[in-house]
Amino acid sequence: MLKTHHFQNALERLAITHRRPARGQHAGAVRSGLRGRAIEFADYRPYTPGDDPRLVDWRAYSRLGRLYLKQYEEERTRTLTLLLDCSASLDWGEGESHKGRYSRQLAAALAWISLSRHEPVRTFLLGDGRATSLPSVATRAAAVTLFQQLEGAREAGRTNLAAAIHAALKGRAVGPTILLSDLLDPTWVEALRALATTGEGILLQVLAPEEWEPALGDEVELEDAETGELRATRLGPVELAAYRTRLAGFLTEVDRQCNRLGIIHLALNTGTPLHEAALRQLPAAGVLDRS
């Protein structure tokens, strides 16, 4: 799903933003915040009785006449969790701007970034209130299988996004967790609350170009959020202005909820080339760090 080696190489210079120390049990590439004697120097602290004398900095003692210990930051692995909305509303758009296809390709790019940092990836396809788990991968060699499964996934049915996220996370606080969804689901607020329990939630909200700016005069179907009733209408200037207002209000409310819950939120136009979104927009929004 990652079409060029140039793109892959560019992704390898990025890292998933981490806002909490890693707590894995195995050595890895992310600082854990746990003090020990491994990997990278962190700071000094005064010696106290019972401390390991091997950690004393004798050079500092010779200069200062006081005992200080070196502290180090151990490194631990962390796991990236990808939550991919596969409901019917993602089956929208043409070609490369198809919302489902775009989301799956973006998920593949994020997985490659994580695996390039020796950080395992687990992926869930969300739909009908359920979370279908794809096999976890821990190496770039295994990424081929994940990419094939993402390529073969299809968007259909309803979401019940909140229930699906609860099913994926099972109430456990995990590492960086990225939800890729258009958020066009009645349970979206509760879904964000579930995402926030991870402490490192990220929402990538994907909308097709036609959803950002419908063409004047287009015939569309509007769905009542409460009853599910569909109503055909033609977008004239008045209807288009009202649509823009409602979309702006919706995105503002999503932003507000994400800020309140400590979730990074980025709304993406699937008409934006994938490499531009991954290499420019995501780092600018704080989703990715440049190494």
Secondary structure by P-SEA (a helix, b strand, c coil): ccccaaaaaaaaacccccccccccccccccccccccccccccbbbbbcccccccccaaaaaaaccbbbbbbbbbbbbbbbbbbbbbccccccccccccaaaaaaaaaaaaaaaaaaacbbbbbbbbcccbbbbcccccccccaaaaaaaaaacccccccaaaaaaaaaaccccccbbbbbccccccaaaaaaaaaacccbbbbbbbbccccccccccbbbbbbcccccbbbbbbbcaaaaaaaaaaaaaaaaaaaaaaaaabbbbbbbcccccaaaaaacccccccccccc
